[in-house]
Amino acid sequence: MTLDIMSLADRPDLRPLLDEDFEGAWPPFMLWDPMGSVYYSVAHDLYPEFVFAAVDSDEPGRAVARAYAAPFRWAEGELPDGGWDRVIQRATIDRLTGAAPTIVSALEICVRPHRRGTGLSALMLDAMRQAVAKQGYDTLVAPVRPSGKHLQPDLPMTEYAAQVRPDGLPVDPWLRVHVRAGGRIERVAPRSMVVTGTLADWRGWTGLPFDTSGPVHVPGALVPVQVDVVHDHAVYVEPNVWVRHRL
């Protein structure tokens, strides 16, 4: 096996591999976050040095993992409550106004389901850290989506993120990868991603009935989806965990 992790700036010919569907990588409802298209529709052209593909000689013709990041200007001390959505918003505004970015935020590190648990996510994170440093930045931040939180959807994110093993590392596997790589957990982003839709939308995304008002547990969701049957509306507000990497 030969594994190579490259940016689109170095290998623009890899772009078609990133357009492929990473089936099963994310819960379907997450693909409807409205801020996602603002970033992904331009990422390959505007941020090629922060878009990465991992290719494996044992699986030719496709990427086994991908990663995305974006530079943005952040002069405020505390990282924003808005997390993922806020990063995309600020990066877009900075690009349109010509503001010089000061830090870079990871937005996605995605490994094909059959390659998870092999250490590939740590390699993708390391490649991103190196690329960000190469571009002259001293900080990489990440609104991390803890990989085990969906198993405890009713537990507040602040309590979940604070859980540690006897060796002091986070209980959550993805947070643990970041901390091992040198990242420091800073705070929770309580409204990192917001997905709204009609009840018909949510039924289509999840296969669940959505016929009762109140919290609904959805597979893959980190917290319950809040449902209002009278107004034909449901909203998912996902918290993430801010991690800061000094490079």
Disulfide bonds with the S-S distance in Angstrom:
none
